[in-house]
Amino acid sequence: MRVNITYSVKEEDLLPELGKLVTNLKEDLEQCVVLYNNLPAQLQQGEPGLDTALEMLREFKEGLKTVDIRLNEVEGFLENVRHRRTNPGGPK
């Protein structure tokens, strides 16, 4: 299950904080690469490897989903920063 959390940072700390969020994806991405590299061999086993291959595929998809969600969050913050910089007098 995923939950949303909210906290504030100084404006000048926003980009470094976003960098931390991206850096924290490293472990998820590394696990995705391991699954990506091992899944074809599991599929080559045919029927005996079916259950393991299916579980690996599901883990791979879940990892990609986690990465995608986090990158979408970071993208939203970056779009907001860009908008504020190009429209300094507009709504925040």
DSSP file (Angstrom, degrees, kcal/mol; ACC not computed):
  #  RESIDUE AA STRUCTURE BP1 BP2  ACC     N-H-->O    O-->H-N    N-H-->O    O-->H-N    TCO  KAPPA ALPHA  PHI   PSI    X-CA   Y-CA   Z-CA
    1    1 A M              0   0    0      0, 0.0     2,-0.4     0, 0.0     0, 0.0   0.000 360.0 360.0 360.0 142.4    0.0    0.0    0.0
    2    2 A R        -     0   0    0      2,-0.0     2,-0.3     0, 0.0     0, 0.0  -0.850 360.0-169.3-107.9 145.6    1.2    3.5   -0.8
    3    3 A V        -     0   0    0     -2,-0.4     2,-0.4     2,-0.0     0, 0.0  -0.964  19.7-124.6-130.1 150.8    0.5    6.6    1.4
    4    4 A N        -     0   0    0     -2,-0.3     2,-0.3     2,-0.0    -2,-0.0  -0.749  24.1-168.5 -92.6 141.3    1.0   10.2    0.6
    5    5 A I        -     0   0    0     -2,-0.4     2,-0.4     2,-0.0    -2,-0.0  -0.931   5.1-154.1-124.5 154.3    3.1   12.4    3.0
    6    6 A T        +     0   0    0     -2,-0.3     2,-0.3     2,-0.0    -2,-0.0  -0.992  22.9 150.7-130.2 134.4    3.4   16.1    3.0
    7    7 A Y        -     0   0    0     -2,-0.4     2,-0.3     2,-0.0    -2,-0.0  -0.972  32.5-124.0-152.6 163.4    6.3   18.2    4.3
    8    8 A S        -     0   0    0     -2,-0.3     2,-0.3     0, 0.0    -2,-0.0  -0.827  20.0-176.8-115.1 151.9    7.7   21.6    3.4
    9    9 A V        -     0   0    0     -2,-0.3     5,-0.1     2,-0.0     2,-0.0  -0.943  40.2 -89.2-135.6 158.3   11.2   22.7    2.4
   10   10 A K    >>  -     0   0    0     -2,-0.3     3,-1.8     1,-0.1     4,-0.6  -0.390  41.6-115.1 -64.3 148.1   12.7   26.1    1.7
   11   11 A E  G >4 S+     0   0    0      1,-0.3     3,-1.2     2,-0.2     4,-0.5   0.873 116.8  54.7 -55.5 -39.6   12.4   27.0   -1.9
   12   12 A E  G 34 S+     0   0    0      1,-0.2    -1,-0.3     2,-0.1     3,-0.1   0.676 107.7  51.6 -70.7 -14.4   16.1   27.0   -2.4
   13   13 A D  G <> S+     0   0    0     -3,-1.8     4,-2.2     1,-0.1    -1,-0.2   0.476  85.4  90.3 -95.8  -3.9   16.2   23.4   -1.0
   14   14 A L  H <X S+     0   0    0     -3,-1.2     4,-2.5    -4,-0.6     5,-0.2   0.943  85.7  46.2 -62.0 -51.2   13.5   22.1   -3.4
   15   15 A L  H  > S+     0   0    0     -4,-0.5     4,-2.3     1,-0.2    -1,-0.2   0.916 113.1  49.0 -63.2 -43.2   15.8   21.0   -6.2
   16   16 A P  H  > S+     0   0    0      0, 0.0     4,-1.7     0, 0.0    -1,-0.2   0.900 111.4  51.4 -60.7 -36.9   18.3   19.2   -3.9
   17   17 A E  H  X S+     0   0    0     -4,-2.2     4,-2.0     2,-0.2    -2,-0.2   0.903 109.0  50.1 -64.4 -40.4   15.4   17.5   -2.2
   18   18 A L  H  X S+     0   0    0     -4,-2.5     4,-2.2     1,-0.2    -1,-0.2   0.884 106.6  56.2 -64.4 -36.8   14.0   16.3   -5.6
   19   19 A G  H  X S+     0   0    0     -4,-2.3     4,-2.7     1,-0.2    -1,-0.2   0.887 105.5  51.4 -60.4 -38.6   17.5   15.1   -6.4
   20   20 A K  H  X S+     0   0    0     -4,-1.7     4,-2.4     2,-0.2    -1,-0.2   0.903 107.0  53.3 -64.3 -41.0   17.4   12.9   -3.2
   21   21 A L  H  < S+     0   0    0     -4,-2.0     4,-0.3     1,-0.2    -2,-0.2   0.911 112.3  44.4 -60.4 -41.6   14.0   11.5   -4.3
   22   22 A V  H >< S+     0   0    0     -4,-2.2     3,-1.7     1,-0.2     4,-0.2   0.923 111.8  52.4 -68.2 -43.9   15.5   10.5   -7.6
   23   23 A T  H >< S+     0   0    0     -4,-2.7     3,-1.9     1,-0.3     4,-0.2   0.867 100.7  62.7 -60.0 -36.2   18.7    9.1   -6.0
   24   24 A N  T 3< S+     0   0    0     -4,-2.4     4,-0.4     1,-0.3     3,-0.4   0.610  90.1  69.4 -66.8 -10.0   16.5    7.0   -3.7
   25   25 A L  T <> S+     0   0    0     -3,-1.7     4,-2.8    -4,-0.3    -1,-0.3   0.591  72.7  92.8 -79.8 -10.4   15.2    5.2   -6.7
   26   26 A K  H <> S+     0   0    0     -3,-1.9     4,-2.8     1,-0.2     5,-0.2   0.893  83.9  48.3 -52.9 -47.6   18.6    3.6   -7.3
   27   27 A E  H  > S+     0   0    0     -3,-0.4     4,-2.2    -4,-0.2    -1,-0.2   0.912 112.8  48.2 -62.5 -43.1   17.7    0.4   -5.3
   28   28 A D  H  > S+     0   0    0     -4,-0.4     4,-2.1     1,-0.2    -1,-0.2   0.917 113.5  47.8 -62.5 -42.9   14.4    0.0   -7.1
   29   29 A L  H  X S+     0   0    0     -4,-2.8     4,-2.3     2,-0.2    -2,-0.2   0.901 110.0  52.0 -66.1 -40.4   16.1    0.4  -10.5
   30   30 A E  H  X S+     0   0    0     -4,-2.8     4,-2.2    -5,-0.3    -1,-0.2   0.904 109.7  49.6 -62.4 -40.4   18.9   -2.0   -9.6
   31   31 A Q  H  X S+     0   0    0     -4,-2.2     4,-2.5     1,-0.2    -1,-0.2   0.895 109.0  52.6 -65.3 -38.9   16.3   -4.6   -8.6
   32   32 A C  H  X S+     0   0    0     -4,-2.1     4,-2.9     1,-0.2    -2,-0.2   0.902 108.5  50.7 -61.3 -40.7   14.5   -4.0  -11.9
   33   33 A V  H  X S+     0   0    0     -4,-2.3     4,-2.7     2,-0.2    -2,-0.2   0.911 109.5  50.4 -64.6 -42.1   17.7   -4.6  -13.8
   34   34 A V  H  X S+     0   0    0     -4,-2.2     4,-2.1     2,-0.2     5,-0.2   0.946 113.9  44.6 -60.1 -48.2   18.4   -7.9  -11.9
   35   35 A L  H  X S+     0   0    0     -4,-2.5     4,-2.4     1,-0.2    -2,-0.2   0.916 112.9  51.7 -62.3 -42.8   14.9   -9.1  -12.7
   36   36 A Y  H  < S+     0   0    0     -4,-2.9    -1,-0.2     1,-0.2    -2,-0.2   0.908 112.5  45.8 -59.5 -43.4   15.2   -7.9  -16.3
   37   37 A N  H  < S+     0   0    0     -4,-2.7     4,-0.4     1,-0.2    -1,-0.2   0.830 119.5  39.6 -71.3 -31.8   18.5   -9.8  -16.7
   38   38 A N  H  X S+     0   0    0     -4,-2.1     4,-1.8    -5,-0.2    -2,-0.2   0.703  96.9  76.7 -93.0 -21.3   17.3  -13.0  -15.1
   39   39 A L  H  X S+     0   0    0     -4,-2.4     4,-2.3     1,-0.2     5,-0.2   0.907  90.8  53.6 -60.9 -45.1   13.7  -13.2  -16.5
   40   40 A P  H  > S+     0   0    0      0, 0.0     4,-1.8     0, 0.0    -1,-0.2   0.910 108.8  49.8 -58.2 -40.6   14.7  -14.4  -20.0
   41   41 A A  H  > S+     0   0    0     -4,-0.4     4,-0.7     1,-0.2    -2,-0.2   0.890 110.0  51.2 -64.0 -38.0   16.7  -17.3  -18.6
   42   42 A Q  H >< S+     0   0    0     -4,-1.8     3,-0.8     1,-0.2    -1,-0.2   0.903 109.5  49.9 -65.3 -39.5   13.8  -18.3  -16.4
   43   43 A L  H >< S+     0   0    0     -4,-2.3     3,-1.6     1,-0.2    -1,-0.2   0.822 101.1  64.0 -68.2 -30.5   11.5  -18.3  -19.4
   44   44 A Q  H 3< S+     0   0    0     -4,-1.8    -1,-0.2     1,-0.3    -2,-0.2   0.737  89.0  69.4 -65.0 -21.6   14.0  -20.5  -21.3
   45   45 A Q  T << S-     0   0    0     -3,-0.8    -1,-0.3    -4,-0.7    -2,-0.2   0.644  92.9-156.4 -71.5 -12.8   13.3  -23.2  -18.7
   46   46 A G    X   -     0   0    0     -3,-1.6     3,-1.4     1,-0.2     4,-0.3  -0.441  59.4  -2.4  73.7-145.6    9.9  -23.6  -20.1
   47   47 A E  G >  S+     0   0    0      1,-0.3     3,-1.6     2,-0.2     4,-0.4   0.836 128.8  59.0 -54.0 -42.0    7.1  -25.1  -18.0
   48   48 A P  G 3  S+     0   0    0      0, 0.0     4,-0.3     0, 0.0    -1,-0.3   0.812 110.2  44.2 -61.3 -26.9    9.3  -25.8  -14.9
   49   49 A G  G <> S+     0   0    0     -3,-1.4     4,-2.9    -7,-0.2     5,-0.2   0.361  84.9 101.9 -96.0   5.7   10.2  -22.1  -14.6
   50   50 A L  H <> S+     0   0    0     -3,-1.6     4,-2.6    -4,-0.3     5,-0.2   0.923  80.9  44.6 -59.2 -51.5    6.7  -20.8  -15.2
   51   51 A D  H  > S+     0   0    0     -4,-0.4     4,-2.2     1,-0.2    -1,-0.2   0.916 117.2  45.5 -62.9 -43.2    5.7  -19.9  -11.6
   52   52 A T  H  > S+     0   0    0     -4,-0.3     4,-2.7     2,-0.2    -1,-0.2   0.912 112.6  51.2 -66.2 -41.8    9.1  -18.3  -10.9
   53   53 A A  H  X S+     0   0    0     -4,-2.9     4,-2.5     1,-0.2    -2,-0.2   0.904 109.8  50.1 -61.9 -41.3    9.0  -16.4  -14.1
   54   54 A L  H  X S+     0   0    0     -4,-2.6     4,-2.2    -5,-0.2    -1,-0.2   0.913 111.8  47.4 -64.1 -43.1    5.5  -15.1  -13.4
   55   55 A E  H  X S+     0   0    0     -4,-2.2     4,-2.3     2,-0.2    -2,-0.2   0.908 112.4  49.9 -64.9 -41.7    6.6  -14.0   -9.9
   56   56 A M  H  X S+     0   0    0     -4,-2.7     4,-2.6     1,-0.2    -2,-0.2   0.914 109.9  51.0 -62.3 -42.9    9.7  -12.3  -11.3
   57   57 A L  H  X S+     0   0    0     -4,-2.5     4,-2.6     1,-0.2    -1,-0.2   0.904 110.1  49.3 -61.9 -42.1    7.5  -10.5  -13.9
   58   58 A R  H  X S+     0   0    0     -4,-2.2     4,-2.3     2,-0.2    -1,-0.2   0.908 112.0  47.9 -65.5 -41.2    5.2   -9.2  -11.3
   59   59 A E  H  X S+     0   0    0     -4,-2.3     4,-2.4     2,-0.2    -2,-0.2   0.902 111.3  51.8 -63.9 -40.8    8.0   -8.0   -9.1
   60   60 A F  H  X S+     0   0    0     -4,-2.6     4,-2.4     2,-0.2    -2,-0.2   0.933 111.1  46.8 -60.2 -48.4    9.6   -6.3  -12.2
   61   61 A K  H  X S+     0   0    0     -4,-2.6     4,-2.4     1,-0.2    -2,-0.2   0.899 111.7  50.9 -61.8 -42.0    6.3   -4.6  -13.0
   62   62 A E  H  X S+     0   0    0     -4,-2.3     4,-2.3     2,-0.2    -1,-0.2   0.900 110.3  49.9 -64.4 -40.5    5.8   -3.4   -9.4
   63   63 A G  H  X S+     0   0    0     -4,-2.4     4,-2.2     2,-0.2    -2,-0.2   0.917 111.3  48.3 -63.1 -43.7    9.3   -2.0   -9.4
   64   64 A L  H  X S+     0   0    0     -4,-2.4     4,-2.8     1,-0.2    -2,-0.2   0.886 110.2  52.7 -63.5 -38.4    8.7   -0.1  -12.6
   65   65 A K  H  X S+     0   0    0     -4,-2.4     4,-2.6     2,-0.2    -2,-0.2   0.917 108.3  50.3 -63.3 -43.3    5.5    1.2  -11.2
   66   66 A T  H  X S+     0   0    0     -4,-2.3     4,-2.2     2,-0.2    -2,-0.2   0.928 113.1  45.9 -59.5 -46.5    7.2    2.5   -8.1
   67   67 A V  H  X S+     0   0    0     -4,-2.2     4,-2.7     1,-0.2     5,-0.2   0.920 112.5  50.9 -63.1 -44.6    9.8    4.2  -10.2
   68   68 A D  H  X S+     0   0    0     -4,-2.8     4,-2.3     1,-0.2    -2,-0.2   0.909 109.6  49.8 -62.3 -43.1    7.2    5.7  -12.5
   69   69 A I  H  X S+     0   0    0     -4,-2.6     4,-2.0     2,-0.2    -1,-0.2   0.943 113.1  46.0 -60.9 -47.8    5.1    7.1   -9.7
   70   70 A R  H  X S+     0   0    0     -4,-2.2     4,-2.5     1,-0.2    -2,-0.2   0.913 112.6  49.9 -64.3 -42.6    8.1    8.7   -8.1
   71   71 A L  H  X S+     0   0    0     -4,-2.7     4,-2.7     1,-0.2    -1,-0.2   0.878 109.3  52.3 -65.1 -36.1    9.4   10.2  -11.4
   72   72 A N  H  X S+     0   0    0     -4,-2.3     4,-2.1    -5,-0.2    -1,-0.2   0.888 109.2  50.2 -64.5 -38.5    5.9   11.6  -12.1
   73   73 A E  H  X S+     0   0    0     -4,-2.0     4,-2.0     2,-0.2    -2,-0.2   0.937 112.5  46.1 -63.5 -46.2    5.9   13.2   -8.7
   74   74 A V  H  X S+     0   0    0     -4,-2.5     4,-2.6     1,-0.2    -2,-0.2   0.910 110.6  53.9 -63.1 -42.0    9.3   14.8   -9.3
   75   75 A E  H  X S+     0   0    0     -4,-2.7     4,-2.7     1,-0.2    -1,-0.2   0.908 106.4  52.5 -59.4 -42.1    8.2   15.9  -12.8
   76   76 A G  H  X S+     0   0    0     -4,-2.1     4,-2.0     1,-0.2    -1,-0.2   0.913 110.3  47.4 -60.6 -43.8    5.1   17.6  -11.3
   77   77 A F  H  X S+     0   0    0     -4,-2.0     4,-2.4     2,-0.2    -1,-0.2   0.921 112.5  49.5 -62.5 -43.5    7.4   19.6   -8.8
   78   78 A L  H  X S+     0   0    0     -4,-2.6     4,-2.7     1,-0.2    -2,-0.2   0.896 109.4  51.2 -64.9 -39.9    9.7   20.5  -11.6
   79   79 A E  H  X S+     0   0    0     -4,-2.7     4,-2.6     2,-0.2    -1,-0.2   0.905 110.3  50.6 -61.3 -40.8    6.9   21.7  -13.9
   80   80 A N  H  X S+     0   0    0     -4,-2.0     4,-2.5     2,-0.2    -2,-0.2   0.919 110.4  48.6 -63.5 -44.2    5.7   23.8  -11.0
   81   81 A V  H  X S+     0   0    0     -4,-2.4     4,-2.0     2,-0.2    -2,-0.2   0.932 112.8  48.2 -61.3 -46.1    9.1   25.4  -10.4
   82   82 A R  H  X S+     0   0    0     -4,-2.7     4,-2.0     1,-0.2    -2,-0.2   0.914 111.4  50.1 -61.5 -42.9    9.4   26.1  -14.1
   83   83 A H  H  X S+     0   0    0     -4,-2.6     4,-1.6     1,-0.2    -1,-0.2   0.919 110.4  49.7 -61.8 -44.0    6.0   27.7  -14.2
   84   84 A R  H  < S+     0   0    0     -4,-2.5    -1,-0.2     1,-0.2    -2,-0.2   0.846 111.6  49.1 -64.9 -33.6    6.8   29.9  -11.2
   85   85 A R  H  < S+     0   0    0     -4,-2.0    -1,-0.2     1,-0.2    -2,-0.2   0.828 115.4  42.3 -76.9 -30.9   10.0   31.0  -12.8
   86   86 A T  H  < S+     0   0    0     -4,-2.0    -2,-0.2     1,-0.2    -1,-0.2   0.644 126.2  34.6 -88.5 -14.7    8.4   31.9  -16.1
   87   87 A N    ><  +     0   0    0     -4,-1.6     3,-1.5    -5,-0.2    -1,-0.2  -0.549  68.9 164.3-133.1  66.8    5.3   33.5  -14.4
   88   88 A P  T 3  S+     0   0    0      0, 0.0    -1,-0.1     0, 0.0    -2,-0.1   0.767  77.1  46.7 -62.3 -26.4    6.7   35.1  -11.3
   89   89 A G  T 3  S+     0   0    0      2,-0.0     3,-0.1     3,-0.0    -5,-0.1   0.539  98.1  91.9 -90.9  -6.0    3.6   37.3  -10.7
   90   90 A G  S <  S-     0   0    0     -3,-1.5    -3,-0.0     1,-0.2    -6,-0.0  -0.092  91.2 -64.0 -82.6-178.7    1.1   34.5  -11.3
   91   91 A P              0   0    0      0, 0.0    -1,-0.2     0, 0.0    -4,-0.1  -0.301 360.0 360.0 -64.7 150.3   -0.5   32.1   -8.8
   92   92 A K              0   0    0     -3,-0.1    -8,-0.1    -8,-0.0    -9,-0.0   0.411 360.0 360.0-100.6 360.0    1.8   29.7   -7.0
